[in-house]
Amino acid sequence: MVTDLRSRKILNAVTLPALAAILLVDAFAGGMPFLLDSAIGIAVCGGPFLLAALPGWMGMGDVKLMSVVGAALGWPFSLVALLAITLAGGAQAVIWLLAAKVSGREKPRYVPYAVAIAAGTFASFLLGGSFV
């Protein structure tokens, strides 16, 4: 999240080992059912972000970070996370736009989405059981 705020980058050195570790734990802890659950989570969380990244609306780091979230939460909690992250992202964008307007600065061209991903993931951990 810090690198996204500072330089608009979510490092592969963070996301790829995290994804590999989650899938490895799934394979050893629960075998194919856990891996399938994670694969569905990856598709639910990473899929929409991949579609948004193709025309350049988001970065691929966001896609990979969302894939990590989806793999970690699996199905159906990845759907809760996607909703919470989307809401957090909208709130973050509004806050950034208002802050720019109030301070007299130019409106931001980019919003570091890792902040919303972190906030939405945290919220889904707190509220996930309530929605599923």
Residue frames as qw, qx, qy, qz and C-alpha x, y, z in Angstrom:
[[0.000, 0.886, 0.463, 0.000, 0.00, 0.00, 0.00],
 [0.322, -0.774, 0.092, 0.537, 2.83, 2.40, 0.83],
 [0.372, -0.156, 0.579, 0.709, 4.51, 1.94, -2.54],
 [0.187, 0.618, 0.674, 0.357, 1.19, 2.55, -4.30],
 [0.149, -0.929, -0.267, 0.209, 0.78, 5.82, -2.37],
 [0.363, -0.686, 0.285, 0.562, 4.36, 6.93, -3.05],
 [0.086, -0.415, 0.649, 0.632, 5.01, 5.73, -6.57],
 [0.743, 0.306, -0.027, -0.595, 1.77, 4.22, -7.93],
 [0.517, 0.331, -0.782, -0.111, 3.30, 0.73, -7.89],
 [0.845, -0.325, 0.305, -0.296, 2.23, -2.51, -6.26],
 [0.045, 0.630, -0.761, -0.149, 5.33, -4.64, -6.40],
 [0.840, 0.141, -0.475, -0.223, 5.46, -8.12, -7.91],
 [0.351, 0.294, -0.767, 0.448, 7.90, -8.95, -5.10],
 [0.348, -0.078, 0.574, -0.737, 4.93, -8.65, -2.74],
 [0.745, 0.162, 0.060, -0.644, 1.97, -9.98, -4.71],
 [0.731, 0.311, -0.568, -0.215, 3.45, -12.99, -6.51],
 [0.262, 0.195, -0.869, 0.371, 5.07, -14.66, -3.45],
 [0.418, 0.001, 0.516, -0.748, 1.88, -13.98, -1.46],
 [0.786, 0.223, -0.158, -0.554, -0.24, -15.65, -4.12],
 [0.608, 0.301, -0.735, 0.016, 2.15, -18.59, -4.37],
 [0.004, 0.182, -0.801, 0.570, 2.18, -19.02, -0.58],
 [0.610, 0.067, 0.310, -0.726, -1.61, -18.99, -0.38],
 [0.815, 0.273, -0.341, -0.381, -1.95, -21.57, -3.14],
 [0.427, 0.318, -0.814, 0.231, 0.75, -23.74, -1.57],
 [0.242, -0.095, 0.703, -0.662, -0.98, -23.69, 1.81],
 [0.737, 0.173, 0.061, -0.650, -4.29, -24.47, 0.11],
 [0.703, 0.326, -0.603, -0.189, -2.75, -27.43, -1.72],
 [0.318, 0.196, -0.848, 0.376, -1.29, -28.93, 1.44],
 [0.269, -0.021, 0.588, -0.762, -4.12, -28.02, 3.82],
 [0.623, 0.309, 0.457, -0.555, -7.13, -28.97, 1.74],
 [0.473, 0.069, 0.784, 0.395, -6.01, -30.26, -1.63],
 [0.127, 0.292, 0.630, 0.708, -8.06, -29.75, -4.74],
 [0.142, -0.786, -0.598, -0.069, -11.23, -28.43, -2.99],
 [0.324, -0.760, -0.099, 0.554, -9.25, -25.59, -1.36],
 [0.315, -0.190, 0.468, 0.803, -7.42, -24.83, -4.61],
 [0.069, 0.521, 0.700, 0.483, -10.72, -24.70, -6.50],
 [0.238, -0.843, -0.433, 0.212, -12.14, -22.38, -3.83],
 [0.339, -0.604, 0.151, 0.705, -9.13, -20.08, -4.25],
 [0.270, 0.103, 0.631, 0.720, -9.35, -20.22, -8.05],
 [0.027, -0.743, -0.623, -0.244, -12.98, -19.07, -7.90],
 [0.323, -0.824, -0.192, 0.424, -11.93, -16.31, -5.49],
 [0.374, -0.301, 0.385, 0.788, -9.19, -15.22, -7.90],
 [0.149, 0.397, 0.678, 0.600, -11.71, -15.08, -10.75],
 [0.171, -0.829, -0.532, 0.003, -14.26, -13.16, -8.65],
 [0.326, -0.831, -0.029, 0.450, -11.78, -10.55, -7.37],
 [0.381, -0.385, 0.476, 0.693, -9.15, -10.45, -10.10],
 [0.388, 0.428, 0.720, 0.385, -11.44, -10.86, -13.11],
 [0.112, 0.924, 0.364, 0.021, -13.28, -7.52, -12.94],
 [0.290, -0.833, 0.219, 0.418, -10.03, -5.70, -12.18],
 [0.500, -0.094, 0.648, 0.567, -8.35, -7.37, -15.17],
 [0.313, 0.676, 0.594, 0.303, -11.18, -6.15, -17.39],
 [0.083, -0.981, -0.119, 0.127, -10.66, -2.63, -15.98],
 [0.471, -0.609, 0.402, 0.496, -6.88, -2.85, -16.47],
 [0.626, 0.281, 0.581, 0.439, -7.06, -3.81, -20.15],
 [0.289, 0.829, 0.279, 0.388, -8.18, -0.33, -21.29],
 [0.426, 0.324, -0.289, 0.794, -5.82, 1.26, -18.75],
 [0.427, -0.722, -0.156, -0.522, -8.34, 2.26, -16.08],
 [0.735, -0.633, 0.233, -0.061, -6.36, 0.36, -13.41],
 [0.148, 0.682, -0.715, -0.041, -2.87, -1.02, -13.10],
 [0.784, 0.082, -0.608, -0.091, -1.88, -4.67, -13.26],
 [0.178, 0.209, -0.738, 0.616, -0.57, -4.40, -9.69],
 [0.534, -0.076, 0.292, -0.789, -4.16, -3.81, -8.59],
 [0.837, 0.115, -0.372, -0.385, -5.22, -6.93, -10.51],
 [0.596, 0.198, -0.730, 0.270, -2.52, -9.05, -8.85],
 [0.080, -0.171, 0.623, -0.759, -3.29, -7.68, -5.39],
 [0.700, -0.011, 0.085, -0.709, -6.99, -8.42, -5.90],
 [0.793, 0.159, -0.569, -0.147, -6.05, -11.93, -7.02],
 [0.285, 0.195, -0.771, 0.535, -4.21, -12.39, -3.73],
 [0.413, -0.079, 0.405, -0.812, -7.30, -11.22, -1.84],
 [0.804, 0.101, -0.223, -0.543, -9.52, -13.57, -3.84],
 [0.666, 0.199, -0.712, 0.103, -7.19, -16.53, -3.29],
 [0.087, 0.184, -0.716, 0.668, -6.91, -15.85, 0.43],
 [0.482, 0.025, 0.382, -0.788, -10.66, -15.49, 0.98],
 [0.099, 0.107, 0.966, 0.211, -11.93, -18.01, -1.53],
 [0.383, -0.315, -0.494, -0.714, -15.56, -18.44, -2.40],
 [0.167, 0.797, 0.471, 0.338, -18.00, -16.91, -1.30],
 [0.393, -0.752, -0.162, 0.503, -16.08, -14.43, 0.87],
 [0.396, -0.055, 0.367, 0.840, -14.27, -13.07, -2.19],
 [0.015, 0.640, 0.569, 0.516, -17.62, -11.70, -3.36],
 [0.390, -0.852, -0.303, 0.175, -18.04, -9.84, -0.05],
 [0.518, -0.444, 0.164, 0.713, -14.49, -8.49, -0.43],
 [0.299, 0.300, 0.507, 0.751, -15.14, -7.33, -4.00],
 [0.151, -0.818, -0.473, -0.291, -18.22, -5.40, -2.86],
 [0.500, -0.785, -0.134, 0.340, -16.45, -3.87, 0.15],
 [0.525, -0.225, 0.299, 0.764, -13.38, -2.93, -1.93],
 [0.193, 0.523, 0.522, 0.645, -15.54, -1.34, -4.62],
 [0.282, -0.886, -0.352, -0.105, -17.36, 0.74, -2.01],
 [0.574, -0.629, 0.048, 0.522, -14.06, 1.71, -0.35],
 [0.479, 0.079, 0.409, 0.772, -12.63, 2.71, -3.73],
 [0.029, 0.734, 0.466, 0.493, -15.60, 4.94, -4.50],
 [0.441, -0.867, -0.197, 0.123, -15.37, 6.57, -1.08],
 [0.615, -0.385, 0.190, 0.661, -11.63, 7.07, -1.49],
 [0.362, 0.364, 0.441, 0.736, -12.07, 8.70, -4.91],
 [0.154, -0.860, -0.376, -0.309, -14.70, 11.10, -3.56],
 [0.569, -0.750, -0.056, 0.332, -12.48, 12.01, -0.59],
 [0.582, -0.136, 0.300, 0.743, -9.48, 12.63, -2.85],
 [0.199, 0.577, 0.452, 0.651, -11.55, 14.81, -5.19],
 [0.325, -0.892, -0.289, -0.124, -13.02, 16.83, -2.29],
 [0.640, -0.573, 0.050, 0.510, -9.59, 17.24, -0.68],
 [0.480, 0.138, 0.356, 0.790, -8.18, 18.58, -3.95],
 [0.001, -0.740, -0.429, -0.519, -11.07, 20.99, -4.35],
 [0.484, -0.845, -0.211, 0.084, -10.89, 22.26, -0.77],
 [0.615, -0.503, 0.177, 0.582, -7.12, 22.77, -0.93],
 [0.305, 0.853, -0.105, -0.409, -7.30, 24.43, -4.35],
 [0.294, -0.397, 0.774, 0.395, -5.16, 21.79, -6.02],
 [0.506, 0.255, -0.575, -0.590, -5.77, 20.17, -9.38],
 [0.894, -0.125, 0.197, -0.383, -8.00, 17.11, -9.16],
 [0.447, -0.421, 0.772, 0.164, -6.01, 13.87, -9.00],
 [0.579, 0.391, -0.523, -0.488, -5.60, 11.90, -12.21],
 [0.624, 0.062, -0.779, 0.022, -4.92, 8.67, -10.34],
 [0.645, -0.558, 0.243, -0.462, -6.14, 7.17, -7.09],
 [0.172, 0.388, -0.896, 0.126, -3.85, 4.58, -5.47],
 [0.766, -0.205, -0.321, -0.519, -6.32, 1.72, -5.24],
 [0.556, 0.059, -0.766, 0.317, -4.23, -0.40, -2.85],
 [0.141, -0.130, 0.490, -0.850, -5.63, 1.78, -0.06],
 [0.706, -0.016, -0.036, -0.707, -9.18, 0.80, -0.99],
 [0.757, 0.108, -0.638, -0.089, -8.14, -2.84, -1.42],
 [0.298, 0.113, -0.749, 0.581, -6.68, -2.87, 2.09],
 [0.336, -0.050, 0.367, -0.866, -9.67, -1.08, 3.63],
 [0.757, 0.053, -0.243, -0.605, -12.23, -3.21, 1.81],
 [0.656, 0.113, -0.741, 0.086, -10.43, -6.45, 2.64],
 [0.085, 0.087, -0.690, 0.714, -10.29, -5.46, 6.31],
 [0.531, 0.007, 0.162, -0.832, -14.00, -4.60, 6.25],
 [0.777, 0.077, -0.485, -0.394, -14.85, -7.92, 4.61],
 [0.436, 0.085, -0.819, 0.363, -13.01, -9.76, 7.39],
 [0.138, 0.008, 0.550, -0.824, -15.07, -7.87, 9.95],
 [0.579, 0.220, 0.174, -0.766, -18.41, -8.15, 8.16],
 [0.298, 0.249, -0.818, -0.424, -18.00, -11.20, 5.93],
 [0.035, -0.171, -0.970, 0.170, -19.96, -13.64, 8.02],
 [0.289, 0.438, 0.432, -0.734, -22.88, -11.20, 8.19],
 [0.469, 0.490, -0.255, -0.689, -23.35, -11.20, 4.43],
 [0.367, 0.258, -0.848, -0.282, -22.69, -14.83, 3.54]]
